[in-house]
Each structure stands twice: as structure tokens, then as C-alpha cells.
Amino acid sequence: MAWDFSTEPEFQEKLDWVADFCKNEIEPLDLVFPYAVRLKRNPKVRALVEPLQQQVKDQGLWAVFLDKELGGPGFGQLKLALLNEILGRYASAPAIFGCQAPDTGNMEMLAAYGTEEQKERWLKPLMNQEIWSAYSMTEPQGGSDPNLFKTHAVRDGDEWVINGEKWFTSAGRAADIIFVMCTNGMFIVPRDTPGVEIQPYPSTHNWIKYNDVRVPLDHLLGPEDGAKVLAQRRLGGGRIHHAMRTIAQCKLAFDMMCERALSRESHGKVIAEHQMVQQAIAESYAEINMLRLLVLWTAWTIDNSSTQEARTQIAATKFTMAKVLREVSFRALHIFGSLGTTNLTPLQSMYASAPTMGIADGVDEVHKVTVARNVLKEYRPHDGIFPTEFLPAKRAAAREKFAPLFAEDPELEQIADAMAQYTSSRG
Ligand SMILES: Cc1cc2nc3c(=O)[nH]c(=O)nc-3n(C[C@H](O)[C@H](O)[C@H](O)COP(=O)(O)OP(=O)(O)OC[C@H]3O[C@@H](n4cnc5c(N)ncnc54)[C@H](O)[C@@H]3O)c2cc1C
């Protein structure tokens, strides 16, 4: 029997270590030095971050998303999901564990499509957080439809010359290298290359103009014209990792909701005894577990086939996570009353992040279209005007099966007739 929801004891020990480490070491760092992991040039802050990262490495948990031959532990997606369910609760945890976005997706592309020289040059320093990266795909005139993208590279002797504009490149300003999706390929562009012009706004997710940006030929990643395939691979992984971490956020909101419901009184009883509060708790419990099972099943499918094979499931997790986060964080915020509307708990920013989750990595609508289209490939239209499950036709066909028996036993046929009459009289 292969369906098994248990975690092997050795891995559970790792998960327990991670949970303690995050609670006791990462959470205090997050609260006092919230941007510590990004300040790689401040020695005092590095002295706080690096010993924690060393502990993670000593546990064999560094770069948990990568295969063994690329320097990660090679856990696969299912174990990664169980880990991310813990890490997603703490803002700095992914960087302390060497698995922070957007570097993870970029590293996955490099690992899958990079030449040995490219891996040596960019993958290793990215893994060691010696450099940071960003991903430039969306353009100002449109994000959901890649056919609207215009950024293009033209070959000129030993160089590619890139021209175009990109919108919402997360952490582009702080990146050392930017993966730029062009209509004719994916290029790796050092941020300080002349012609890379980062616009003053938005501040975190950058608008970047690429004006006659020249890069050597070996800065093309993967095949020429292969950008869409690389992007698909990158985003597929990224989406499921986001979903894993979203479970952690939902659970945090849920834990807070339950604690508060037991701690507050109104109209003569603790609010946990009011049925509408119970409804909020019960629905949240069911929705979080539905999301969790969907994510774990998707992770398992990737481990047992590929990201491409699991694309319908990944698309389903993508819009489901945004919905569950929205519903659960809203209920938690509501149960917190006025306190929930302040920034004195994580709930307000958690609820505010729900719409973002429905847009980043592709808007919900596009993923719903993917799911519906792929699911419909398994179906065919029915013959004639009635559907396959049209009961009169099915009953008539089923009677054919019993015809030899009825020929031998007319009494049996009478019983069938009586049952048919009774069924039709019930409408
Ligand atoms: C937090 C965050 C981080 C991001 N980081 C990056 C990054 O690092 N690099 C990068 O390149 N991009 C990044 N993005 C951009 C992201 O990929 C785009 O926002 C996304 O693809 C949607 O594109 P858009 O914003 O242009 O919206 P649009 O494509 O204009 O869509 C707007 C709305 O139109 C409707 N719509 C669009 N298409 C359809 C359809 N087919 N069917 C039905 N309705 C539709 C939907 O209501 C949708 O919400 C990030 C976005 C966010 C929010």
C-alpha cells in the first residue's frame, strides 16, 4: 500500500530541528534586524547571519531545493514542501537556508540549462550568496501574455545587444546579475553593464530600461529562442515553492485565530463558543488541509515525474494558495477585531499579501485557464443531444444486459418493471 501520510523518523528529526532553530534563532533576528540577510556588505550584521547559515550547512540543509550533484541535499520536492511549511513562517528563513527567491528559480535555470562554465561562474557564487540575482520577464505593456513582450537581442559580432523595457523585476536594484527574458532567448546581464537603467520607481520591484546593453555571446543561457521553455521551468518551480511557504502563513493565521478565540470573551462566553467563530475555525481548518494535500500531492508528482508533467497541479495550487490565504487571514483578522486591523500583529500584512499572491508568478485567471484547458483534454463531447449520464438511455442499455435473464425468468422482468415504474413516479 503506497499511500502514506507519515514522515520517516530521521526526516522528522530534521524538521523538529528546523522548527526549533527558526523559533529560537531566526525569529529574534527577524524582529530586531529585519533586513539582515540582504545586508551582505555590513560586517556587524554578517556576523549575526553567517553563524546561523553555518549551522544550517552543518545540518546538511543548505540550498535544500537543489540536487546533490549541484551542492544541495537532493531531498526532492516533497521533503522540501515539509521544510518550507516551517520556513515560510519567518521572513529571513529562506535566505538563512540558502533558498531565497528569486535566486532559487534562477539557480534552477542555471542548473538545468547552464554550460559548465556558466555554472562555475554564476551558479556557485549564487549558491554561496556571494552574489544576488533578479529575473526580468514582465514588461510595462503586459505581463500575463508573453506574446506581448518586445525585449529583443541582436547579435553583433562577439556580442548580443539587448534593447527593451522590463517591469517589476524584484530586487533588480540589489542584484549582481539579472536574467533577462528576450523574445529570442534568456540572457544573463550583469547589473552594472552600461545601458541597464533602473528607474526610480517602483522601489522594490524595479522598472528597468535596457538600452543597447552589450553582453558577450556566452551570456545566452540555454538555446537561442528557448526563453519560453526556460521561463516555464523557472516559474513552475517557483510557484510550488511559494505555495509551500503559503501553507506556513495560513497556519500562522490559524494558530493566532484559535489562540485568540479561546482568550477573549463576549456576550457571556469565550468567543470560541460562538457558532460563527467556530464556523470560521472549522472552515479554515478544512481549507488549509485541502491546500496542504494539494501541494504535497503536486510535490510528490514532480518527484515522480517532472515539473512539466505536474503543470496542471501546479497551476491549481497557484490560485488555490492565494484564495486560502485570503480567506484564512481575513477570518483571523476579523476574529482579532480592532487589533487585527493594526500592524501590531502579522495579520494585517498577511491579509494585504493575499492579492499579491494572486498576481505574482502569473495572475489567477491564467492559471485557471491552464487547469481547465488541460483537464478538458481528458474529455470528449457526447454523441447526440443527451449527455452520457442521461438516465433513461442508460437504463435502456442496462436492460439489454439483463435481457437473457428476463427471457428465462419473466417474474424477474416484472420486478424490474415495477422498480422502473416506481423510479419514474418519483420524478
Ligand atoms: C510581488 C510581485 C513580484 C513580482 N516579481 C517579478 C519578477 O521578479 N520578475 C518579473 O518579470 N515579473 C515579476 N512580477 C510581475 C508578475 O509576473 C506580473 O504582475 C504578472 O505576470 C501579471 O502581469 P501584469 O501585472 O502586467 O498584469 P496583467 O497581465 O495586465 O493582468 C491584469 C489583470 O487582467 C486580467 N487578465 C489578464 N489576463 C487574463 C486572462 N488570460 N484571462 C482573464 N483575465 C486576465 C486579470 O484580472 C489580471 O489580474 C511580480 C509581481 C508581483 C505582484
PDBQT file of the ligand as one rigid body, heavy atoms in Angstrom, charges set to zero:
ROOT
HETATM    1  C1  LIG A 501       5.142  40.743  -5.736  1.00  0.00    +0.000 C 
HETATM    2  C2  LIG A 501       5.400  40.574  -7.197  1.00  0.00    +0.000 A 
HETATM    3  C3  LIG A 501       6.672  40.221  -7.612  1.00  0.00    +0.000 A 
HETATM    4  C4  LIG A 501       6.943  40.094  -8.983  1.00  0.00    +0.000 A 
HETATM    5  N1  LIG A 501       8.227  39.778  -9.375  1.00  0.00    +0.000 NA
HETATM    6  C5  LIG A 501       8.517  39.740 -10.689  1.00  0.00    +0.000 A 
HETATM    7  C6  LIG A 501       9.869  39.498 -11.121  1.00  0.00    +0.000 A 
HETATM    8  O1  LIG A 501      10.782  39.334 -10.325  1.00  0.00    +0.000 OA
HETATM    9  N2  LIG A 501      10.116  39.489 -12.446  1.00  0.00    +0.000 N 
HETATM   10  C7  LIG A 501       9.140  39.680 -13.379  1.00  0.00    +0.000 A 
HETATM   11  O2  LIG A 501       9.440  39.627 -14.561  1.00  0.00    +0.000 OA
HETATM   12  N3  LIG A 501       7.847  39.905 -13.009  1.00  0.00    +0.000 NA
HETATM   13  C8  LIG A 501       7.520  39.950 -11.692  1.00  0.00    +0.000 A 
HETATM   14  N4  LIG A 501       6.229  40.214 -11.283  1.00  0.00    +0.000 N 
HETATM   15  C9  LIG A 501       5.226  40.534 -12.284  1.00  0.00    +0.000 C 
HETATM   16  C10 LIG A 501       4.213  39.428 -12.494  1.00  0.00    +0.000 C 
HETATM   17  O3  LIG A 501       4.787  38.346 -13.158  1.00  0.00    +0.000 OA
HETATM   18  C11 LIG A 501       3.062  40.078 -13.263  1.00  0.00    +0.000 C 
HETATM   19  O4  LIG A 501       2.473  41.051 -12.420  1.00  0.00    +0.000 OA
HETATM   20  C12 LIG A 501       2.019  39.075 -13.714  1.00  0.00    +0.000 C 
HETATM   21  O5  LIG A 501       2.524  38.221 -14.703  1.00  0.00    +0.000 OA
HETATM   22  C13 LIG A 501       0.780  39.814 -14.281  1.00  0.00    +0.000 C 
HETATM   23  O6  LIG A 501       1.127  40.747 -15.238  1.00  0.00    +0.000 OA
HETATM   24  P1  LIG A 501       0.567  42.261 -15.118  1.00  0.00    +0.000 P 
HETATM   25  O7  LIG A 501       0.915  42.790 -13.778  1.00  0.00    +0.000 OA
HETATM   26  O8  LIG A 501       1.065  43.008 -16.299  1.00  0.00    +0.000 OA
HETATM   27  O9  LIG A 501      -0.992  42.127 -15.171  1.00  0.00    +0.000 OA
HETATM   28  P2  LIG A 501      -1.894  41.985 -16.479  1.00  0.00    +0.000 P 
HETATM   29  O10 LIG A 501      -1.315  40.988 -17.391  1.00  0.00    +0.000 OA
HETATM   30  O11 LIG A 501      -2.145  43.356 -17.004  1.00  0.00    +0.000 OA
HETATM   31  O12 LIG A 501      -3.220  41.404 -15.848  1.00  0.00    +0.000 OA
HETATM   32  C14 LIG A 501      -4.079  42.250 -15.084  1.00  0.00    +0.000 C 
HETATM   33  C15 LIG A 501      -5.427  41.583 -14.913  1.00  0.00    +0.000 C 
HETATM   34  O13 LIG A 501      -6.033  41.345 -16.184  1.00  0.00    +0.000 OA
HETATM   35  C16 LIG A 501      -6.827  40.169 -16.130  1.00  0.00    +0.000 C 
HETATM   36  N5  LIG A 501      -6.315  39.158 -17.063  1.00  0.00    +0.000 N 
HETATM   37  C17 LIG A 501      -5.103  39.116 -17.675  1.00  0.00    +0.000 A 
HETATM   38  N6  LIG A 501      -5.004  38.045 -18.466  1.00  0.00    +0.000 NA
HETATM   39  C18 LIG A 501      -6.154  37.382 -18.389  1.00  0.00    +0.000 A 
HETATM   40  C19 LIG A 501      -6.678  36.184 -18.959  1.00  0.00    +0.000 A 
HETATM   41  N7  LIG A 501      -5.945  35.451 -19.805  1.00  0.00    +0.000 N 
HETATM   42  N8  LIG A 501      -7.924  35.783 -18.598  1.00  0.00    +0.000 NA
HETATM   43  C20 LIG A 501      -8.667  36.520 -17.755  1.00  0.00    +0.000 A 
HETATM   44  N9  LIG A 501      -8.244  37.653 -17.185  1.00  0.00    +0.000 NA
HETATM   45  C21 LIG A 501      -6.999  38.089 -17.481  1.00  0.00    +0.000 A 
HETATM   46  C22 LIG A 501      -6.733  39.655 -14.691  1.00  0.00    +0.000 C 
HETATM   47  O14 LIG A 501      -7.774  40.178 -13.913  1.00  0.00    +0.000 OA
HETATM   48  C23 LIG A 501      -5.383  40.222 -14.243  1.00  0.00    +0.000 C 
HETATM   49  O15 LIG A 501      -5.245  40.287 -12.839  1.00  0.00    +0.000 OA
HETATM   50  C24 LIG A 501       5.913  40.293  -9.931  1.00  0.00    +0.000 A 
HETATM   51  C25 LIG A 501       4.621  40.621  -9.497  1.00  0.00    +0.000 A 
HETATM   52  C26 LIG A 501       4.362  40.769  -8.143  1.00  0.00    +0.000 A 
HETATM   53  C27 LIG A 501       2.977  41.162  -7.702  1.00  0.00    +0.000 C 
ENDROOT
TORSDOF 0
